[in-house]
Amino acid sequence: MKSNRDEKEKMLKEKDKELQESLKTYKSEVIQHSYMKLSTSVVKVHEANLPGLTATFRLSPVSSGTFWASGDDRNLIQFDLKGNKLNKIPASGQVDGFHTITTAEELLYTDYEKKSIYRVDTDMTTEAFFDTGEWRPWSIFASHYNGDILVGMKKNKEWKITRYNREGMSFHDIQKKDNGEELYSDVSYMTEKINGDICTSDIIAREMVVVNRS
């Protein structure tokens, strides 16, 4: 009886070992497949020269087939897909991600000096949307997940992201880790994943910071 029990235990261990090896092989294949998908070559579908820009730091596309672009002179220029200049807005935002397009096709941009967010509707009417108080707005992103507006801001050496609703009312700050340490040393560009998580490029730390949408 003992011999039979030992043989069964031995067989179970061997099967368990085979299963673990199979899992390792499967995980390796999944990782390799994911890497291959991520490293697939990019196909260029269109290009255009953008007159009036010596560099291009940010693009905000509009579904009508136009887009807003900005460079190192901090002005906003609207182009069509052929590179024809349509509109120009003098701005005083930072050279990074200081403009975005909302789900209503409105252009939002930051004014670093005036500590304000401006809104440009589809008729090119510009108005002050909301102020950011003591904080200077550095970057901005309009969520396509829920319509919220994310603003990256700076005050002295502190950085944070504040979430605003569609009416420009703030209701959530993202600034510190659970242990009280600062999350950001720079908030240059922001975007979101399809699940609503917020991705931020921190140029000073040379890293991408990802936090959940809550």
N, C-alpha and C positions, 0 to 999 in steps of 0.2 A: 504493500500500500504506500509506504513511504517513497519507494522507488518511482511509482507512478505519479505521485504528487510532485516529486522533484522534476520529473520529465515534463510535466505540464507547466510548472513554473519556468523551466528552461525554455519551453516553446513560446510561452507568453512573453518572456523577455526578448527572445529573438524577433517575434512579431512586432513588439514595441519598438525595437531598434530599427527594424525595416520601415515602420511607420514614420519614425523621426527622420530617417534618411529621405523618405519620400517627401515629407513636409519641407525639408531643407531644399531639395531639388525644386519643388513647386515654388517656394518663395524666391529662389534664385531666378527661375524663369519669369515670374511676375515682375521682379525688379528689372530684369534685363528687358522685358517687353515694354515696361513703362519708360525706361531710359531711351529705348529705341524710338518710342512715340514722341518723347520730348525732344530728341535730337534730330528729328526729321528735318530735312532741308526746307528753307522757306522759299516760296515762289513769289517773285515780285509781280504784282498785278497792275501797278500804276505808279507813275512818278510825275512830279511837276516842279518846276522852279518857282520859288516864292520871292518875287521882287519886293524889296523894302526890308528884308530880313537878312542880317549878316550871319545869324545863327538861328537855329530853331530849338527851343527848349520845351515847348508845350504845344500840343494840338488838342483842340476840343471839337469833335465832329458833330455836325447837325444832320438830321435824317434827310433834309432837303437836298443833300448832295453838296453842301458847303461845309467849311470848317473855319474855326478861329485859330490863329497861330500867334505865338509871341517869341521874341528873341532877347538879346541882351540889351535892347533899348527900352524894354518894358512897355512897348506899345502893343495894342491888340489889333490885328489885321484879319479881316474875313476874306477868304479866297473861295473860288469854285474849284472843281476838281482839275481844271486845266491850268490853274495857277493865276487866274485873273483876279486882280484885287477888287473887292466889292465895297468894303467899308473899313474905316480905321478909327480906333478910339484911343486917344492919349490916356495912359494909365500910369499909376505910380506904385504898382505892386512889385513884389520881388521877381527875380528872373525865373523862378522855379514854377511850381504848379499853382499859379495864382488865378486861374480861371477854369470854369467848368460849364457844362450844359445840363440843365434840369430836364426832367421828363416832360415838362411843358415847352421845351425848346427855347427856354430863356437862357441868356448868358449871364453868369455870375462872375464877378471878379473882385479881388481884394484891393483895398487901398491901405498900404502899410503906414503911410504918414497920417492919414485921417482916422485910422482905426475903424474903418467902415467896410461894409460889403455893398457893392452896387449891383443893380439888376438891369439888364437890357432886354426888352421884350422883342417880339418878332417884327415889330414896326420900328425898331431902332430907337425907342424911347428909353432914355436912361434915368434911373432914379436911385436915390440912396435907399437901400433895403433895410439894413440894421447895423448898429454899432457893436463893437466888441469890447467896450469899456476900457479898462487899463491895459488890455492885451493887444498886441499888434498882430493882425492877421497875416500869415505867411503863405499858406496854401489852402486850397479849397477843393471839395469834391461833392457833387450832387449824387446821392445814391439812386441807382436804378432799381434797387431792391424794394425800398419803401418811400422814396422821395425825400428822406432826411438830407440835411446839408451838414457836411463835416468840415470844420474849419481848424486848420493847424495854426497855433498861435504862440507868440513869444512874449515874455515879460522878464526883463533883465536876463538871467541865465536859465530861466524856467521855460519849459515847453509843455504844451498840452494840445489835445484835440477836443473840441467841444461840438456836441451834436445839437443841431437846431432842427425844428420842424419846418414845414413848408411856409409857415407864416413868419419865420425868423425868430422864434422863441427858443431860447436855449433850455435844455432839460437834462443834459448828461455830459460830464467831463471825464476824459480819459487821460490820466497824468502819471499815476504811480503804480508800481508793482504791489503785490500783496504784502511784501515786507517793508513797504514804505519808500523804497528807492525810486528814483525818477525813471520813467519808461523811455523818455526820449532825450537826446541831446541835439536834435534837429528834426524838423518835420518838413521836408522839401516837397515830396509828392505823396499823394494818397490815392488808393483805389480800393475796390472791394472784390472779394471772391463771390461766387454764385450763391454761397450760403450766407452772405452778409458779413463775413469776417472782414476786418479792416486791415489792409496792408499798407505800411508806411515805410518809405525809404529814409533812413537816417544816415546822411552823408558823413557827418562827423564821426559816428561810430562805425561807419562802413558796414551797415547791416540792414536787413529787412525785418521790421517789427510787425508781427501779426497778432491781433487781439480779436476776441469774438465780438459779435455785434452788440452784445449786452454790456 
